[in-house]
Amino acid sequence: MRKQVALPTVSDRAALLTQRRNIKMAESAHAYVRGSTSKFYEWLDTASKAKLPEGPAIWICGDCHIGNLGPVSDIEGKVSFQIRDFDQTVIGNPAHDLIRLALSLAFAARGSNLPGIMTVHMMQALLEGYAAEFVPGDETEVEVPLIVRKAMKRARCRTWKHLARERIADISP
């Protein structure tokens, strides 16, 4: 006969989830960036306002990191690479999203043992891409890197069943 495991109470849930998140965040710098949204904004609050560019108050992701970017399909099946997580969306300074995304990219590059110059190229491409969106009348198509095209091609063929097979360990009721 199986021994019954006591489930945590509702009041214990927050502490257990915080502990679990902290353990995941301690595993890597990239995981820390992904799981520390509140710490990121605490850090921004302590930074000198003069050092941050001031953008217009617009809708921002609020948690813009590489884990929240990926292929998204529209109703006609056209796939594009976009932000795909809006649970922390707020009206704020767009520089906050850019700084958070740049930090995430830099940590991912560092964790992948890429040479430092690659991180510089990534930051430059991020800023150039952002600035290009503000050039009036410029509808120039940006060349999509091969790795992104491959990811988008795979995304076009995926269904909810693929995701279920990846994420659900035991499908029995």
For each residue, the residues with C-beta under 8 A, 3 or more apart:
1:
2:
3:
4:
5:
6:
7:
8: 12 13 16
9: 12 13
10: 13
11: 14
12: 8 9 15 16
13: 8 9 10 16 17
14: 11 17 18
15: 12 18 19
16: 8 12 13 19 20
17: 13 14 20 21
18: 14 15 21 22
19: 15 16 22 23
20: 16 17 23 24
21: 17 18 24 25 35
22: 18 19 25 26
23: 19 20 26 27
24: 20 21 27 31 35
25: 21 22 31 32 34 35 36
26: 22 23 31 32
27: 23 24 31
28: 31 32 111
29: 32 33 107 110 111
30: 33 34 104 107 108 111
31: 24 25 26 27 28 34 35
32: 25 26 28 29 35 36 107
33: 29 30 36 40 65 100 103 104 107
34: 25 30 31 65 67 104
35: 21 24 25 31 32
36: 25 32 33 39 40
37: 40 41 62 63 88
38: 41 42
39: 36 42 43
40: 33 36 37 43 44 100 103
41: 37 38 44 45 96
42: 38 39 45 46
43: 39 40 46 47
44: 40 41 47 52 96 99
45: 41 42
46: 42 43
47: 43 44 51 52
48: 51 52
49: 52 54
50:
51: 47 48
52: 44 47 48 49 93 95 99
53: 93 95
54: 49 93 95
55: 58 93 94 95
56: 94
57: 91 92 93
58: 55 91 92 94
59: 89 90 91
60: 64 89 90 91 92 93 94 96 97
61: 64 68 83 85 86 88 89 97
62: 37 88 89 90 92 96 97
63: 37 68 85 87 88 100
64: 60 61 68 69 83 96 97 98 100 101 104
65: 33 34 68 69 100 101 103 104
66: 69 101 104 105 108
67: 34 85 104
68: 61 63 64 65 83 84 85
69: 64 65 66 81 82 83 84 101
70: 81 82 84 151 155
71: 79 80 81 151 152 154 155 156
72: 79 80 81 82 84
73: 77 78 79 155 156
74: 77 78 79 80
75:
76:
77: 73 74 156
78: 73 74
79: 71 72 73 74 152 155 156
80: 71 72 74 152
81: 69 70 71 72 144 148 151 152
82: 69 70 72
83: 61 64 68 69 86
84: 68 69 70 72
85: 61 63 67 68 88
86: 61 83 89
87: 63
88: 37 61 62 63 85
89: 59 60 61 62 86
90: 59 60 62
91: 57 58 59 60
92: 57 58 60 62 96
93: 52 53 54 55 57 60 96
94: 55 56 58 60 97 98
95: 52 53 54 55 98 99
96: 41 44 60 62 64 92 93 99 100
97: 60 61 62 64 94 100 101
98: 64 94 95 101 102 126 127 130
99: 44 52 95 96 102 103
100: 33 40 63 64 65 96 97 103 104
101: 64 65 66 69 97 98 104 105 126
102: 98 99 105 106 123 126
103: 33 40 65 99 100 106 107
104: 30 33 34 64 65 66 67 100 101 107 108
105: 66 101 102 108 109 119 122 123 126
106: 102 103 109 110 119 122 123
107: 29 30 32 33 103 104 110 111
108: 30 66 104 105 111 112
109: 105 106 112 114 118 119 122
110: 29 106 107 113 114 119
111: 28 29 30 107 108
112: 108 109
113: 110
114: 109 110 118 119
115: 118
116: 119 120
117: 120 121
118: 109 114 115 121 122
119: 105 106 109 110 114 116 122 123
120: 116 117 123 124
121: 117 118 124 125
122: 105 106 109 118 119 125 126
123: 102 105 106 119 120 126 127
124: 120 121 127 128
125: 121 122 128 129
126: 98 101 102 105 122 123 129 130
127: 98 123 124 130 131
128: 124 125 131 132
129: 125 126 132 133 142
130: 98 126 127 133 134
131: 127 128 134 135
132: 128 129 135 138 140 142
133: 129 130
134: 130 131
135: 131 132 138
136:
137:
138: 132 135
139:
140: 132
141:
142: 129 132
143:
144: 81 148 149 152
145: 148 149
146: 149 150
147: 150 151
148: 81 144 145 151 152
149: 144 145 146 152 153
150: 146 147 153 154
151: 70 71 81 147 148 154 155
152: 71 79 80 81 144 148 149 155 156
153: 149 150 156 157
154: 71 150 151 157 158
155: 70 71 73 79 151 152 158
156: 71 73 77 79 152 153
157: 153 154
158: 154 155 162 163
159: 162 163
160: 163 164
161: 164 165
162: 158 159 165 166
163: 158 159 160 166 167
164: 160 161 167 168 171
165: 161 162 168
166: 162 163
167: 163 164
168: 164 165 171
169:
170:
171: 164 168
172:
173:
